[in-house]
């Protein structure tokens, strides 16, 4: 029987996924360098444009002769007695009478090509802020910009009260009940102005207990953020 140590223990899919994970790790390191450089006042980025790979393997369909002999030549052997094995091409293999192998060589070539996020434009940055206007009123605002310091105007910002998250956050403080119906947002969708800013006002129902946590979800394009607001007396 061929030396089992020479066989590949993973599938082709696992091999390709391991390459992709390596690329992701390398890009994450580059992104970390970019973040460190940005903190020093620079604004640059780098990405891996592509990676070419080639995998040369021999593909063997092995059969256990002893298991087949027990069934007789006229009967079909179980599928469990067939094994599709892969080994790096060119490795020396041995064999015994208990194994039959049908072997073919295969070469797999490919290229991973990187597509920069946001079509290569600077990444989007969200900055949220909460301003308390009174005991029962608060303003939620968002500034939408990019990593190059620009402001993004005309972008839709979606504001919503996340009632499930609000109940869970409040339950941790012993207030396990729903947000009151009279707690609402003035506007649910707001376009950013020339400064990249959008805002809406939260009105709180007077029946809301002190300590109640109201969770507001902010959604901009593919970015999301949750803001927690606690009702005060």
Buried (B, 14 or more C-beta within 10 A) or exposed (E): EBEEEBBBEEEBEEBBEEBEEEBEEEBEEEBEEBEEBBEEEEEEBEBEEEBEEEBEBBBBEBBBBEEBEEEEEEEEBEEEBEBEBBBEEEEEBEEEEEBEBEEEEEEEEEEBEEEEEEEEEBBBBBEBEEEEEEEBEBBBBBBBBBBEEEBBBEBEBBBEBBEEBBBEBBEEEEBEEEBBEEBBBBEEEBEBEEEBBBBBBBBBBEEBEEEBBBBBBBBBBEBEEEBEBEBEE
